[in-house]
Amino acid sequence: MAALGVGLLVMLAVFSSMTRLQIPMLAFVALIAFFGLLLLVFCSMTTEVDGEEFRARFGVLGWPGKSAALSEIAAAVPIRLSLIAGWGIHITTRGWLFNVSGRGAVIVGLNNGKQFLVGTDEPVRLADAINQALGREPVFAGIRGAGVVAM
């Protein structure tokens, strides 16, 4: 959010000197709209666990997002992300990361061996909620990069 806010401030500074830079108004409005849309999309993330599915949704629009049926989830493990893990949606060595801020996250391991990470301010609470919603014992052995020893 801070980076996007700085981007908007830069755009406003550019706007104040547009006559000197000869920037077309349409291009400037398109950039402002783009940064505004990014703010709407990545301003927050909501996670939900119900009886059938785990969902993580970005921003006020609820898009983009990630979901997985509880029947497909093997287990969830709370972790602390490294400083270089970053924010947004991108691939990491542990799987796809969906994060808007902070370093707390949950690795969601799937039964097929794949996994993804979801950023959260409360990783232990979210991992516990997912594992309890499974309705069975979680299987941690297949989760990579979480310090879990395979047996």
Beta strands, then each sheet from edge to edge (+ up, - down):
strand 1: 45-49
strand 2: 53-58
strand 3: 65-69
strand 4: 73-80
strand 5: 88-92
strand 6: 95-99
strand 7: 104-110
strand 8: 115-119
sheet 1: 1+ 2- 3+
sheet 2: 4+ 7- 8+ 6+ 5-
end
